């Protein structure tokens, strides 16, 4: 199971994660509390991440880039 793309539904406390492989097949659906997000992405291989445009999206994009999920590793957070 190699995750290539993740969609995140940002929220105040509980975030929804939906991950797919290179064929677009869902390989992971998970609810994460705000306190679990950093640990989850720190242990995940770099991938494309999509999230809604909202007030906290820039904060999370910067944080996730610290774990390799960003342009520096050939992927883009949009």
mmCIF file of the C-alpha atoms, coordinates in Angstrom:
data_MODEL
# 
_entry.id   MODEL 
# 
loop_
_atom_site.group_PDB 
_atom_site.id 
_atom_site.type_symbol 
_atom_site.label_atom_id 
_atom_site.label_alt_id 
_atom_site.label_comp_id 
_atom_site.label_asym_id 
_atom_site.label_entity_id 
_atom_site.label_seq_id 
_atom_site.pdbx_PDB_ins_code 
_atom_site.Cartn_x 
_atom_site.Cartn_y 
_atom_site.Cartn_z 
_atom_site.occupancy 
_atom_site.B_iso_or_equiv 
_atom_site.pdbx_formal_charge 
_atom_site.auth_seq_id 
_atom_site.auth_comp_id 
_atom_site.auth_asym_id 
_atom_site.auth_atom_id 
_atom_site.pdbx_PDB_model_num 
ATOM 1  C CA . UNK A 1 1  ? 0.000   0.000  0.000  1.00 0.00 ? 1  UNK A CA 1 
ATOM 2  C CA . UNK A 1 2  ? 1.801   3.122  -1.226 1.00 0.00 ? 2  UNK A CA 1 
ATOM 3  C CA . UNK A 1 3  ? -0.112  6.301  -0.574 1.00 0.00 ? 3  UNK A CA 1 
ATOM 4  C CA . UNK A 1 4  ? 0.360   8.830  -3.366 1.00 0.00 ? 4  UNK A CA 1 
ATOM 5  C CA . UNK A 1 5  ? -2.352  11.387 -2.584 1.00 0.00 ? 5  UNK A CA 1 
ATOM 6  C CA . UNK A 1 6  ? -4.140  12.472 0.569  1.00 0.00 ? 6  UNK A CA 1 
ATOM 7  C CA . UNK A 1 7  ? -7.169  14.700 0.974  1.00 0.00 ? 7  UNK A CA 1 
ATOM 8  C CA . UNK A 1 8  ? -7.688  16.386 4.325  1.00 0.00 ? 8  UNK A CA 1 
ATOM 9  C CA . UNK A 1 9  ? -10.927 17.853 5.605  1.00 0.00 ? 9  UNK A CA 1 
ATOM 10 C CA . UNK A 1 10 ? -9.687  20.481 8.041  1.00 0.00 ? 10 UNK A CA 1 
ATOM 11 C CA . UNK A 1 11 ? -11.690 21.123 11.193 1.00 0.00 ? 11 UNK A CA 1 
ATOM 12 C CA . UNK A 1 12 ? -11.304 22.589 14.633 1.00 0.00 ? 12 UNK A CA 1 
ATOM 13 C CA . UNK A 1 13 ? -10.619 19.320 16.425 1.00 0.00 ? 13 UNK A CA 1 
ATOM 14 C CA . UNK A 1 14 ? -11.246 16.149 14.343 1.00 0.00 ? 14 UNK A CA 1 
ATOM 15 C CA . UNK A 1 15 ? -9.804  15.947 10.816 1.00 0.00 ? 15 UNK A CA 1 
ATOM 16 C CA . UNK A 1 16 ? -10.863 13.442 8.129  1.00 0.00 ? 16 UNK A CA 1 
ATOM 17 C CA . UNK A 1 17 ? -8.056  11.856 6.089  1.00 0.00 ? 17 UNK A CA 1 
ATOM 18 C CA . UNK A 1 18 ? -8.694  10.081 2.774  1.00 0.00 ? 18 UNK A CA 1 
ATOM 19 C CA . UNK A 1 19 ? -5.687  8.491  1.051  1.00 0.00 ? 19 UNK A CA 1 
ATOM 20 C CA . UNK A 1 20 ? -5.434  6.841  -2.367 1.00 0.00 ? 20 UNK A CA 1 
ATOM 21 C CA . UNK A 1 21 ? -2.763  4.886  -4.246 1.00 0.00 ? 21 UNK A CA 1 
ATOM 22 C CA . UNK A 1 22 ? -1.418  5.569  -7.750 1.00 0.00 ? 22 UNK A CA 1 
ATOM 23 C CA . UNK A 1 23 ? -4.504  3.926  -9.277 1.00 0.00 ? 23 UNK A CA 1 
ATOM 24 C CA . UNK A 1 24 ? -6.909  6.143  -7.328 1.00 0.00 ? 24 UNK A CA 1 
ATOM 25 C CA . UNK A 1 25 ? -8.007  3.275  -5.083 1.00 0.00 ? 25 UNK A CA 1 
ATOM 26 C CA . UNK A 1 26 ? -8.850  4.297  -1.523 1.00 0.00 ? 26 UNK A CA 1 
ATOM 27 C CA . UNK A 1 27 ? -6.278  2.758  0.815  1.00 0.00 ? 27 UNK A CA 1 
ATOM 28 C CA . UNK A 1 28 ? -6.944  4.683  4.010  1.00 0.00 ? 28 UNK A CA 1 
ATOM 29 C CA . UNK A 1 29 ? -9.798  6.558  5.627  1.00 0.00 ? 29 UNK A CA 1 
ATOM 30 C CA . UNK A 1 30 ? -9.093  7.852  9.079  1.00 0.00 ? 30 UNK A CA 1 
ATOM 31 C CA . UNK A 1 31 ? -10.253 10.386 11.653 1.00 0.00 ? 31 UNK A CA 1 
ATOM 32 C CA . UNK A 1 32 ? -7.433  12.182 13.431 1.00 0.00 ? 32 UNK A CA 1 
ATOM 33 C CA . UNK A 1 33 ? -7.547  14.593 16.311 1.00 0.00 ? 33 UNK A CA 1 
ATOM 34 C CA . UNK A 1 34 ? -5.582  17.815 15.935 1.00 0.00 ? 34 UNK A CA 1 
ATOM 35 C CA . UNK A 1 35 ? -2.960  16.476 18.355 1.00 0.00 ? 35 UNK A CA 1 
ATOM 36 C CA . UNK A 1 36 ? -2.387  13.375 16.153 1.00 0.00 ? 36 UNK A CA 1 
ATOM 37 C CA . UNK A 1 37 ? -1.853  15.109 12.797 1.00 0.00 ? 37 UNK A CA 1 
ATOM 38 C CA . UNK A 1 38 ? 1.859   15.925 13.161 1.00 0.00 ? 38 UNK A CA 1 
ATOM 39 C CA . UNK A 1 39 ? 2.784   12.391 14.275 1.00 0.00 ? 39 UNK A CA 1 
ATOM 40 C CA . UNK A 1 40 ? 0.757   10.801 11.455 1.00 0.00 ? 40 UNK A CA 1 
ATOM 41 C CA . UNK A 1 41 ? 2.394   12.847 8.684  1.00 0.00 ? 41 UNK A CA 1 
ATOM 42 C CA . UNK A 1 42 ? 5.881   12.687 10.203 1.00 0.00 ? 42 UNK A CA 1 
ATOM 43 C CA . UNK A 1 43 ? 5.763   8.882  9.817  1.00 0.00 ? 43 UNK A CA 1 
ATOM 44 C CA . UNK A 1 44 ? 4.338   8.944  6.276  1.00 0.00 ? 44 UNK A CA 1 
ATOM 45 C CA . UNK A 1 45 ? 6.317   8.877  3.038  1.00 0.00 ? 45 UNK A CA 1 
ATOM 46 C CA . UNK A 1 46 ? 6.091   12.165 1.100  1.00 0.00 ? 46 UNK A CA 1 
ATOM 47 C CA . UNK A 1 47 ? 2.957   12.473 -1.051 1.00 0.00 ? 47 UNK A CA 1 
ATOM 48 C CA . UNK A 1 48 ? 0.610   14.970 -2.688 1.00 0.00 ? 48 UNK A CA 1 
ATOM 49 C CA . UNK A 1 49 ? -1.762  16.585 -0.199 1.00 0.00 ? 49 UNK A CA 1 
ATOM 50 C CA . UNK A 1 50 ? -4.961  18.429 -1.017 1.00 0.00 ? 50 UNK A CA 1 
ATOM 51 C CA . UNK A 1 51 ? -6.922  20.513 1.434  1.00 0.00 ? 51 UNK A CA 1 
ATOM 52 C CA . UNK A 1 52 ? -9.663  23.079 1.323  1.00 0.00 ? 52 UNK A CA 1 
ATOM 53 C CA . UNK A 1 53 ? -8.851  26.774 1.259  1.00 0.00 ? 53 UNK A CA 1 
ATOM 54 C CA . UNK A 1 54 ? -9.715  28.071 4.694  1.00 0.00 ? 54 UNK A CA 1 
ATOM 55 C CA . UNK A 1 55 ? -8.200  30.132 7.493  1.00 0.00 ? 55 UNK A CA 1 
ATOM 56 C CA . UNK A 1 56 ? -5.952  27.357 8.805  1.00 0.00 ? 56 UNK A CA 1 
ATOM 57 C CA . UNK A 1 57 ? -4.883  25.848 5.447  1.00 0.00 ? 57 UNK A CA 1 
ATOM 58 C CA . UNK A 1 58 ? -1.659  27.897 5.231  1.00 0.00 ? 58 UNK A CA 1 
ATOM 59 C CA . UNK A 1 59 ? -0.696  26.883 8.766  1.00 0.00 ? 59 UNK A CA 1 
ATOM 60 C CA . UNK A 1 60 ? -1.167  23.187 7.985  1.00 0.00 ? 60 UNK A CA 1 
ATOM 61 C CA . UNK A 1 61 ? 0.578   23.449 4.600  1.00 0.00 ? 61 UNK A CA 1 
ATOM 62 C CA . UNK A 1 62 ? 3.675   24.943 6.245  1.00 0.00 ? 62 UNK A CA 1 
ATOM 63 C CA . UNK A 1 63 ? 3.621   22.320 8.997  1.00 0.00 ? 63 UNK A CA 1 
ATOM 64 C CA . UNK A 1 64 ? 3.249   19.399 6.553  1.00 0.00 ? 64 UNK A CA 1 
ATOM 65 C CA . UNK A 1 65 ? 6.081   20.715 4.367  1.00 0.00 ? 65 UNK A CA 1 
ATOM 66 C CA . UNK A 1 66 ? 8.354   20.282 7.394  1.00 0.00 ? 66 UNK A CA 1 
ATOM 67 C CA . UNK A 1 67 ? 7.696   16.533 7.168  1.00 0.00 ? 67 UNK A CA 1 
ATOM 68 C CA . UNK A 1 68 ? 8.643   16.337 3.478  1.00 0.00 ? 68 UNK A CA 1 
ATOM 69 C CA . UNK A 1 69 ? 5.196   16.814 1.979  1.00 0.00 ? 69 UNK A CA 1 
ATOM 70 C CA . UNK A 1 70 ? 5.975   19.693 -0.340 1.00 0.00 ? 70 UNK A CA 1 
ATOM 71 C CA . UNK A 1 71 ? 7.832   21.011 -3.363 1.00 0.00 ? 71 UNK A CA 1 
ATOM 72 C CA . UNK A 1 72 ? 11.259  20.244 -1.942 1.00 0.00 ? 72 UNK A CA 1 
ATOM 73 C CA . UNK A 1 73 ? 10.512  16.532 -2.388 1.00 0.00 ? 73 UNK A CA 1 
ATOM 74 C CA . UNK A 1 74 ? 8.784   16.691 -5.757 1.00 0.00 ? 74 UNK A CA 1 
ATOM 75 C CA . UNK A 1 75 ? 5.234   17.009 -4.496 1.00 0.00 ? 75 UNK A CA 1 
ATOM 76 C CA . UNK A 1 76 ? 2.984   19.994 -4.002 1.00 0.00 ? 76 UNK A CA 1 
ATOM 77 C CA . UNK A 1 77 ? 0.546   20.931 -1.295 1.00 0.00 ? 77 UNK A CA 1 
ATOM 78 C CA . UNK A 1 78 ? -2.462  22.639 -2.894 1.00 0.00 ? 78 UNK A CA 1 
# 
